[in-house]
Amino acid sequence: MRVFNGADELKAAVGEQLGASDWVTVDQKQIDTFAEATGDHQWIHVDTEKAKSGPFGTTIAHGYLTLSLLPVFSAQIYKIENVKMGINYGLNKVRFTSPVPVNSRLRGSFELLEVSEVQGGVQVVNKVTVEIDGNERPACVAEWVTRAYL
């Protein structure tokens, strides 16, 4: 894990690859729980029998489930010391470039794109590439915007 001691150290790292997280397995229980939470019960996600004859041969994770793993990945990649509060500020760009079949292993790779000062802290933009173990194409590529209040 990379630890930054304040805004100046973080700014100095702009343009750097910060690393990749551990692999996380997305299983059917997690997909079903996400479907319950969001109301998205499309058969490609939750109907294991129908999905066998569907376009992917099995169920796939929701794109937004994949996206929701960014905080899990980020917690393993970097930390800013003395943060009073961190918030998810949004996304600049998101693309779901490959389906995530059930039981796939995913990890997030982070590139620090931008750090700018905001009142009381910094705004951080990371390019996050969510990789699928054994797949050449990533599941998701996103520019994730967070704020850290110092």
HELIX and SHEET records of a PDB file:
HELIX    1   1 ALA A    7  ALA A   12  1                                   6    
HELIX    2   2 GLN A   28  THR A   38  1                                  11    
HELIX    3   3 TRP A   43  VAL A   46  1                                   4    
HELIX    4   4 THR A   48  LYS A   52  1                                   5    
HELIX    5   5 GLY A   63  SER A   68  1                                   6    
HELIX    6   6 LEU A   70  ILE A   77  1                                   8    
SHEET    1   A 2 ARG A   2  PHE A   4  0                                        
SHEET    2   A 2 TYR A  78  ILE A  80  1                                        
SHEET    1   B 3 GLN A  17  ALA A  20  0                                        
SHEET    2   B 3 SER A 104  VAL A 118 -1                                        
SHEET    3   B 3 VAL A  24  VAL A  26 -1                                        
SHEET    1   C 5 GLN A  17  ALA A  20  0                                        
SHEET    2   C 5 SER A 104  VAL A 118 -1                                        
SHEET    3   C 5 GLY A 121  ILE A 132 -1                                        
SHEET    4   C 5 CYS A 140  TYR A 149 -1                                        
SHEET    5   C 5 MET A  85  ARG A  95 -1                                        
END                                                                             
